Amino acid sequence: MPAIVLDGATLTPAAVVAVARHGQAVELAPAARARNEAAREAIASMLDRGQALYGATTGVGALRDRTIGDSDRERFQWNLLRSHAVSAGRPLSAEQIRAGMVVRANQLGAGGAGVNPALLDGLTQALNAGITPLTREFGSLGTGDLPGLSEIALALLGEGKVWRDGELADALPPREPVTLGLRDALGFMSSNAMTAGHAALLSVDAGAVHDCWLEVAALSFEALHADPVVLDPRVQAARAARGQAAVAERMRELLAGAPFDPHAPHRLVQDPYAFRVLPQVDGVANDALHGLNEVLKRELNARPENALIDEGRAFATGNFHAAELGAALDALRAAFAHSASLIAGRVSAILDPRMSGLEPFLAADPGPDSGHMMLEYTAHAAAAEARSLAAPMGAQSVWASLGVESHASLAATAATRTAELLHAMDVLVASELVVAVRALQAGGREPAGAGVRALFDAAAEVLPAGSEDRAFGLDVEAARGLLASRSAR
């Protein structure tokens, strides 16, 4: 496959996934390299004129009032990287670190930092060689991923640990010695690239989960004879909500050709909320996904540095603050938590003989057999986990660096919570798939919807035949594996 060109302007979540998860090569666009060099020359010119520059001639944070003399500048740059390399806890996954690396390389190519070319080239070379610096989970407050980026920079310069060929090893020094100067350290670390990269991975994963749960929901519609009138375009037009209309349209595609019998046994004049308000609730999730992707279009290609170098000048900025990204991740979790409750509700409805017309819990012989009684517990436990993770990180408070840094987005923590929520959603959607397929089979039916037959057939192949009691947790794991294999991640 051709290399992904990092031009500082067009990086997408899909491209981040291709590099971070699938190992696609990268190359830096000549114009991006030139922009970084122009910014570097501007910094050198400022310092030659004796101009004060944050992170070059001054300390950082609460130490911004301390002057760095000419003789201390190289030592200061090294010390800044080393003192900020304080991530702790569990190691981040290789794909998460690689995602941050490709985002930072692209941002540096946007031209706001002006770092030593050895650092910029080191990022792309490490990505292409499959070398991943070791960094850990805790340290970022969402006002710059300072610990993680410091550790990556040090690894590129020969300090710290890296993953190489699947083994943890000492970082190797670059072929040519690198002299740090100007404001190389702060220029490299002044970014939320690690969080933005993680969010890019999450946006793709969340989109895949969203697509999967709509497919499975369509199977549940058929299994329970749910009324598709709630998906009618006229219903959506009455509210004119973008996400609601998009979800309803997708559900109509999935159910195209499926007959609906309003006189089927156990039909009520209106279905339970888990079916009736699906477009409205899942539409919010669709909107949240759309919103996150809009934020990422900006964040992956931003110039977040403080100070920003532009047109030969240095501008003090707050572009390192990831409030917008953190809020988008918070919104995604809140929206998905609503949908989680609906999914669990559909599981309960399918297992309810008053709704399905089938045996309680789809048991083969109710009494001696319990059927999927406990799978309802599993589904609701996963939904509860999703809801517990929906609390917004933006509501938290931070007071750091002697009060100079008195606010933080905590976007990195919001991303971690989002990953945990998506894991719970995987379990939840798989649980619904198991009961929807079992309900159709128990009723002696096959789905007729144009968009769901392939999923039903695939599930019927991987889920054990027979309705007798067994360890149904294995069915859920088989369903999880199937859904993961079908999703574009």
C-alpha positions as CSV (number, residue, x, y, z in Angstrom):
1,M,0.0,0.0,0.0
2,P,1.3,3.5,-0.7
3,A,2.6,5.5,2.2
4,I,0.2,7.9,4.0
5,V,1.5,11.4,3.3
6,L,1.6,13.7,6.4
7,D,1.0,17.2,5.1
8,G,-0.2,18.9,8.3
9,A,-3.6,19.4,6.9
10,T,-5.5,16.3,5.8
11,L,-4.9,13.6,8.4
12,T,-8.1,11.6,9.2
13,P,-9.0,9.1,11.8
14,A,-9.0,6.3,9.2
15,A,-5.5,7.2,8.3
16,V,-4.4,7.1,11.9
17,V,-5.9,3.6,12.3
18,A,-4.1,2.5,9.1
19,V,-0.8,3.6,10.5
20,A,-1.2,2.8,14.2
21,R,-3.2,-0.4,14.0
22,H,-2.2,-1.9,10.6
23,G,1.3,-0.6,10.1
24,Q,0.9,1.4,6.9
25,A,4.0,3.4,6.2
26,V,4.1,7.2,6.4
27,E,6.1,9.9,4.7
28,L,6.4,13.6,5.4
29,A,5.3,16.0,2.6
30,P,8.1,18.3,1.4
31,A,5.9,21.3,2.2
32,A,5.4,20.1,5.8
33,R,9.1,19.7,6.3
34,A,9.6,23.2,4.9
35,R,7.0,24.7,7.3
36,N,8.8,23.1,10.3
37,E,12.1,24.4,9.1
38,A,10.7,27.9,8.5
39,A,9.4,28.0,12.1
40,R,12.7,26.8,13.4
41,E,14.5,29.6,11.5
42,A,12.1,32.1,12.9
43,I,12.9,30.9,16.5
44,A,16.6,31.2,15.8
45,S,16.1,34.7,14.5
46,M,14.1,35.7,17.6
47,L,16.8,34.4,19.9
48,D,19.5,36.1,17.9
49,R,17.7,39.4,18.5
50,G,17.6,38.7,22.2
51,Q,13.8,38.2,22.3
52,A,12.4,36.4,25.2
53,L,10.6,33.1,24.2
54,Y,8.7,30.8,26.6
55,G,10.4,27.5,26.9
56,A,13.6,28.7,25.3
57,T,14.8,31.7,27.3
58,T,12.4,31.1,30.2
59,G,11.3,28.3,32.4
60,V,7.9,26.8,32.0
61,G,4.7,26.8,34.0
62,A,5.1,28.5,37.4
63,L,8.8,28.9,36.6
64,R,8.1,31.1,33.6
65,D,9.7,34.0,35.5
66,R,13.1,32.3,35.5
67,T,15.5,33.2,32.8
68,I,17.6,30.6,31.0
69,G,21.0,31.9,30.1
70,D,22.7,31.1,26.8
71,S,25.1,28.7,28.4
72,D,22.3,26.7,29.9
73,R,20.0,26.3,26.9
74,E,21.0,22.9,25.7
75,R,21.0,21.5,29.3
76,F,17.6,23.1,29.8
77,Q,16.1,21.4,26.8
78,W,17.4,18.0,27.9
79,N,16.3,18.6,31.5
80,L,12.8,19.7,30.3
81,L,12.3,16.4,28.5
82,R,13.7,14.3,31.4
83,S,11.8,16.1,34.1
84,H,8.5,15.8,32.2
85,A,9.0,12.1,31.5
86,V,6.9,11.0,34.4
87,S,4.0,8.9,33.0
88,A,3.0,6.1,35.4
89,G,0.8,3.0,35.6
90,R,0.1,0.4,33.0
91,P,1.9,0.7,29.6
92,L,-0.2,2.1,26.8
93,S,-0.8,-0.2,23.9
94,A,1.5,0.0,21.0
95,E,-1.4,1.2,18.7
96,Q,-2.3,4.0,21.1
97,I,1.3,5.2,21.2
98,R,1.7,4.9,17.5
99,A,-1.5,6.9,17.0
100,G,0.0,9.7,19.1
101,M,3.2,9.6,17.1
102,V,1.6,9.9,13.7
103,V,-0.6,12.8,14.9
104,R,2.3,14.6,16.4
105,A,4.4,14.2,13.2
106,N,1.5,15.6,11.2
107,Q,1.0,18.5,13.6
108,L,4.7,19.4,13.5
109,G,4.4,19.5,9.7
110,A,1.7,22.1,10.1
111,G,4.5,24.5,11.0
112,G,3.8,25.9,14.5
113,A,6.6,24.3,16.4
114,G,9.9,24.5,14.6
115,V,11.6,21.5,16.2
116,N,14.9,19.8,15.4
117,P,14.5,17.9,12.2
118,A,16.0,14.8,13.9
119,L,12.9,14.7,16.1
120,L,10.5,15.0,13.2
121,D,12.3,12.5,11.1
122,G,12.7,10.3,14.1
123,L,8.9,10.0,14.5
124,T,8.4,8.9,10.9
125,Q,11.4,6.5,10.9
126,A,10.2,4.8,14.2
127,L,6.7,4.4,12.8
128,N,8.0,2.8,9.6
129,A,10.4,0.6,11.5
130,G,7.8,-0.6,14.0
131,I,9.7,0.8,16.9
132,T,7.4,2.1,19.7
133,P,8.6,4.1,22.7
134,L,7.2,2.9,26.0
135,T,4.9,5.3,27.8
136,R,2.2,4.8,30.4
137,E,-1.4,5.7,31.2
138,F,-1.3,8.4,33.8
139,G,0.2,11.9,33.4
140,S,-1.8,14.0,31.0
141,L,-4.3,16.5,32.3
142,G,-5.6,17.4,28.8
143,T,-3.5,20.6,28.6
144,G,-0.7,18.9,26.7
145,D,0.3,15.3,26.8
146,L,3.6,16.3,28.3
147,P,4.8,13.1,30.0
148,G,4.0,10.8,27.1
149,L,5.4,13.1,24.4
150,S,8.6,13.7,26.5
151,E,9.1,10.0,26.8
152,I,8.7,9.6,23.1
153,A,11.2,12.3,22.3
154,L,13.7,10.8,24.7
155,A,13.3,7.4,23.1
156,L,14.0,9.0,19.7
157,L,17.1,10.5,21.2
158,G,18.3,7.2,22.7
159,E,16.9,7.3,26.2
160,G,14.2,5.1,27.8
161,K,12.6,1.9,26.6
162,V,11.0,0.9,23.3
163,W,9.1,-2.0,21.9
164,R,11.1,-3.6,19.1
165,D,10.1,-6.8,17.4
166,G,7.6,-7.5,20.2
167,E,10.3,-7.2,22.9
168,L,10.9,-4.4,25.4
169,A,14.5,-3.1,24.8
170,D,16.6,0.0,25.5
171,A,16.2,2.8,23.0
172,L,19.1,3.1,20.6
173,P,20.7,6.5,20.0
174,P,20.3,8.1,16.6
175,R,23.0,7.4,14.0
176,E,24.1,11.0,14.2
177,P,24.4,12.8,17.5
178,V,21.6,15.3,18.1
179,T,22.1,18.7,19.8
180,L,19.0,20.1,21.4
181,G,18.6,23.8,21.3
182,L,16.2,26.7,20.6
183,R,13.0,25.3,22.2
184,D,13.1,21.8,20.9
185,A,11.7,20.2,24.1
186,L,8.7,22.3,24.6
187,G,8.1,22.5,20.8
188,F,7.8,18.8,20.7
189,M,5.7,18.2,23.8
190,S,3.3,21.1,23.5
191,S,0.4,19.1,22.1
192,N,-2.4,16.7,22.9
193,A,-1.3,14.4,20.1
194,M,-1.5,11.3,22.3
195,T,-5.1,12.0,23.3
196,A,-6.1,13.0,19.7
197,G,-4.5,9.9,18.4
198,H,-6.4,7.7,20.9
199,A,-9.6,9.6,20.1
200,A,-9.1,8.9,16.4
201,L,-8.9,5.2,17.1
202,L,-11.9,5.4,19.4
203,S,-14.0,7.3,16.7
204,V,-13.4,4.5,14.2
205,D,-14.2,1.8,16.9
206,A,-17.3,3.7,18.1
207,G,-18.6,4.0,14.5
208,A,-18.1,0.2,14.0
209,V,-20.0,-0.5,17.3
210,H,-22.8,1.8,16.3
211,D,-23.1,0.1,12.9
212,C,-23.2,-3.3,14.6
213,W,-25.8,-2.4,17.1
214,L,-28.1,-1.1,14.4
215,E,-27.8,-4.3,12.4
216,V,-28.5,-6.4,15.5
217,A,-31.4,-4.1,16.5
218,A,-32.9,-4.8,13.0
219,L,-32.8,-8.5,13.8
220,S,-34.5,-7.8,17.1
221,F,-37.2,-5.8,15.2
222,E,-37.9,-8.9,13.1
223,A,-37.7,-11.3,16.1
224,L,-40.3,-9.3,18.1
225,H,-42.5,-8.3,15.1
226,A,-41.8,-4.7,16.1
227,D,-43.7,-2.0,14.2
228,P,-41.4,-0.3,11.6
229,V,-43.7,2.7,11.5
230,V,-41.5,4.4,14.0
231,L,-38.8,4.5,11.2
232,D,-41.1,6.2,8.7
233,P,-39.5,9.3,7.1
234,R,-42.6,11.4,8.0
235,V,-42.0,10.7,11.7
236,Q,-38.4,11.9,11.4
237,A,-39.4,15.0,9.4
238,A,-41.7,16.0,12.2
239,R,-38.6,16.7,14.3
240,A,-36.0,17.3,11.7
241,A,-33.1,16.0,13.8
242,R,-30.1,15.0,11.7
243,G,-28.9,11.9,13.7
244,Q,-32.5,10.6,14.2
245,A,-33.2,10.8,10.5
246,A,-29.8,9.1,9.7
247,V,-30.5,6.2,12.1
248,A,-34.1,5.7,10.8
249,E,-32.9,5.7,7.3
250,R,-30.3,3.0,8.1
251,M,-32.8,0.9,9.9
252,R,-35.2,1.1,6.9
253,E,-32.3,-0.1,4.7
254,L,-31.6,-3.0,7.0
255,L,-35.3,-4.0,7.2
256,A,-36.2,-3.4,3.5
257,G,-38.4,-6.3,2.4
258,A,-39.3,-7.5,5.8
259,P,-43.0,-8.0,6.2
260,F,-44.9,-6.6,9.2
261,D,-48.1,-8.2,10.4
262,P,-50.0,-5.8,12.7
263,H,-52.2,-8.7,13.7
264,A,-49.4,-11.1,14.8
265,P,-50.0,-12.8,18.2
266,H,-49.0,-10.7,21.2
267,R,-48.9,-7.5,19.1
268,L,-49.8,-4.4,21.0
269,V,-50.8,-1.0,19.6
270,Q,-47.4,0.3,20.5
271,D,-44.0,-1.3,21.1
272,P,-41.9,-0.9,24.2
273,Y,-39.5,2.1,24.3
274,A,-36.5,-0.1,23.4
275,F,-38.0,-0.3,19.9
276,R,-40.2,2.7,19.6
277,V,-37.7,5.4,20.5
278,L,-34.7,3.8,18.8
279,P,-34.3,6.6,16.2
280,Q,-34.5,9.3,18.8
281,V,-32.1,7.8,21.2
282,D,-29.6,6.2,18.8
283,G,-29.8,9.4,16.7
284,V,-28.1,11.2,19.6
285,A,-25.3,8.6,19.4
286,N,-25.1,9.2,15.7
287,D,-24.9,13.0,16.3
288,A,-22.2,12.5,19.0
289,L,-20.1,10.4,16.5
290,H,-20.5,13.1,13.9
291,G,-19.5,15.7,16.4
292,L,-16.4,13.8,17.5
293,N,-15.3,13.4,13.9
294,E,-15.7,17.1,13.2
295,V,-13.5,17.9,16.2
296,L,-10.9,15.4,15.0
297,K,-10.7,17.0,11.6
298,R,-9.4,20.0,13.4
299,E,-7.4,18.4,16.1
300,L,-5.4,16.0,14.0
301,N,-4.2,18.8,11.8
302,A,-3.9,21.6,14.4
303,R,-1.0,23.7,15.4
304,P,-1.4,23.4,19.2
305,E,2.0,24.7,20.3
306,N,2.5,27.4,23.0
307,A,4.0,29.7,21.8
308,L,2.8,29.3,18.3
309,I,5.3,30.3,15.6
310,D,3.6,32.0,12.7
311,E,4.7,34.6,10.2
312,G,8.0,34.9,12.0
313,R,6.4,35.7,15.3
314,A,5.7,33.9,18.5
315,F,2.1,34.0,19.8
316,A,1.2,33.0,23.3
317,T,-1.8,30.6,23.0
318,G,-4.1,28.2,24.7
319,N,-4.4,25.9,21.7
320,F,-2.8,23.1,23.8
321,H,-6.0,23.0,25.8
322,A,-8.2,20.0,24.7
323,A,-11.5,21.2,26.1
324,E,-13.3,20.7,22.7
325,L,-12.0,17.2,22.3
326,G,-12.7,16.2,25.9
327,A,-16.3,17.6,25.6
328,A,-16.8,15.6,22.4
329,L,-15.6,12.4,24.1
330,D,-17.8,13.1,27.1
331,A,-20.8,13.7,24.8
332,L,-20.1,10.4,23.0
333,R,-20.1,8.4,26.2
334,A,-23.3,10.1,27.4
335,A,-25.1,9.3,24.1
336,F,-23.8,5.7,24.0
337,A,-24.9,5.1,27.6
338,H,-28.5,6.0,26.6
339,S,-28.3,3.5,23.7
340,A,-26.9,0.9,26.1
341,S,-30.1,1.1,28.1
342,L,-32.2,0.6,25.0
343,I,-30.1,-2.5,23.9
344,A,-30.5,-4.1,27.3
345,G,-34.2,-3.3,27.1
346,R,-34.5,-5.1,23.8
347,V,-32.8,-8.2,25.4
348,S,-35.4,-8.1,28.2
349,A,-38.3,-7.7,25.7
350,I,-37.2,-10.7,23.6
351,L,-36.9,-12.9,26.7
352,D,-40.4,-11.9,27.9
353,P,-43.0,-14.3,26.7
354,R,-45.6,-11.5,26.8
355,M,-43.7,-9.7,24.2
356,S,-42.3,-12.5,22.1
357,G,-45.0,-15.2,22.2
358,L,-42.1,-17.6,22.9
359,E,-41.1,-19.6,26.0
360,P,-39.8,-17.5,28.9
361,F,-36.1,-16.7,28.4
362,L,-36.3,-18.8,25.2
363,A,-35.8,-21.9,27.3
364,A,-36.2,-25.3,25.6
365,D,-38.2,-26.7,28.6
366,P,-38.9,-23.9,31.1
367,G,-38.3,-25.1,34.6
368,P,-35.7,-27.7,34.1
369,D,-34.2,-25.3,31.6
370,S,-33.5,-21.7,32.5
371,G,-32.7,-20.6,29.0
372,H,-31.2,-17.1,28.7
373,M,-32.3,-15.9,32.1
374,M,-28.7,-15.1,33.1
375,L,-27.9,-13.5,29.8
376,E,-30.4,-10.8,30.7
377,Y,-28.2,-10.2,33.8
378,T,-25.1,-10.0,31.7
379,A,-26.7,-7.5,29.3
380,H,-27.9,-5.2,32.1
381,A,-24.5,-5.5,33.9
382,A,-22.8,-4.3,30.7
383,A,-25.4,-1.5,30.3
384,A,-24.8,-0.4,33.9
385,E,-21.1,-0.3,33.3
386,A,-21.6,1.9,30.2
387,R,-23.8,4.2,32.2
388,S,-21.3,4.4,35.1
389,L,-18.7,5.6,32.6
390,A,-20.8,8.4,31.2
391,A,-20.0,11.0,33.9
392,P,-18.3,13.9,32.2
393,M,-14.6,14.4,32.9
394,G,-15.1,18.1,32.0
395,A,-16.9,18.5,35.4
396,Q,-13.7,17.7,37.2
397,S,-11.3,20.4,38.6
398,V,-7.6,20.8,38.5
399,W,-5.2,23.2,40.2
400,A,-1.6,22.8,39.1
401,S,1.8,24.5,38.8
402,L,1.3,26.9,41.8
403,G,-2.1,27.9,40.4
404,V,-0.8,29.1,37.0
405,E,-2.5,26.1,35.4
406,S,-5.8,26.3,37.1
407,H,-8.0,24.5,34.6
408,A,-7.7,21.3,32.6
409,S,-9.9,19.3,30.2
410,L,-8.9,15.9,31.4
411,A,-9.4,14.8,27.8
412,A,-6.9,11.9,28.1
413,T,-9.0,10.4,30.9
414,A,-12.1,11.0,28.9
415,A,-10.6,8.9,26.1
416,T,-9.7,6.1,28.5
417,R,-13.2,6.1,29.9
418,T,-14.5,6.0,26.3
419,A,-12.4,2.9,25.5
420,E,-13.8,1.2,28.6
421,L,-17.4,2.1,27.6
422,L,-16.9,0.6,24.1
423,H,-15.7,-2.6,25.6
424,A,-19.0,-2.8,27.6
425,M,-20.9,-2.0,24.4
426,D,-19.2,-4.9,22.6
427,V,-20.5,-7.3,25.2
428,L,-24.0,-5.7,25.2
429,V,-24.4,-5.9,21.4
430,A,-23.2,-9.4,21.3
431,S,-25.7,-10.4,24.0
432,E,-28.5,-8.9,21.9
433,L,-27.3,-10.8,18.9
434,V,-27.4,-14.1,20.7
435,V,-31.0,-13.6,21.9
436,A,-32.3,-12.2,18.6
437,V,-31.0,-15.1,16.6
438,R,-32.3,-17.6,19.2
439,A,-35.7,-16.0,19.1
440,L,-36.0,-16.2,15.4
441,Q,-34.9,-19.8,15.4
442,A,-37.3,-20.6,18.2
443,G,-40.1,-19.2,16.2
444,G,-39.1,-21.2,13.1
445,R,-38.4,-18.0,11.2
446,E,-35.5,-16.4,9.2
447,P,-35.1,-12.7,8.8
448,A,-36.4,-11.2,5.6
449,G,-34.7,-7.7,5.9
450,A,-32.3,-7.1,3.0
451,G,-29.6,-5.9,5.3
452,V,-29.7,-8.5,8.1
453,R,-29.8,-11.9,6.4
454,A,-26.0,-12.1,6.1
455,L,-25.5,-11.3,9.8
456,F,-28.1,-13.9,10.8
457,D,-26.6,-16.6,8.6
458,A,-23.1,-15.8,10.0
459,A,-24.3,-15.9,13.5
460,A,-26.2,-19.2,13.0
461,E,-22.9,-20.7,11.9
462,V,-20.8,-19.6,14.9
463,L,-23.5,-20.0,17.6
464,P,-23.9,-23.6,18.8
465,A,-27.1,-25.3,17.5
466,G,-29.8,-26.4,19.9
467,S,-31.7,-24.6,22.6
468,E,-30.9,-26.8,25.6
469,D,-29.1,-25.2,28.5
470,R,-25.4,-24.9,28.2
471,A,-22.7,-22.4,29.1
472,F,-24.2,-19.5,27.2
473,G,-21.3,-17.2,28.0
474,L,-19.5,-19.0,25.2
475,D,-22.2,-17.9,22.8
476,V,-21.7,-14.3,23.8
477,E,-17.9,-14.6,23.2
478,A,-18.6,-16.2,19.8
479,A,-20.9,-13.4,18.9
480,R,-18.3,-10.8,20.0
481,G,-15.8,-12.4,17.7
482,L,-18.2,-12.5,14.8
483,L,-19.1,-8.8,15.2
484,A,-15.5,-7.8,15.5
485,S,-14.6,-9.7,12.3
486,R,-17.4,-8.0,10.4
487,S,-16.7,-4.4,11.5
488,A,-14.3,-2.1,9.8
489,R,-11.8,-1.3,12.5
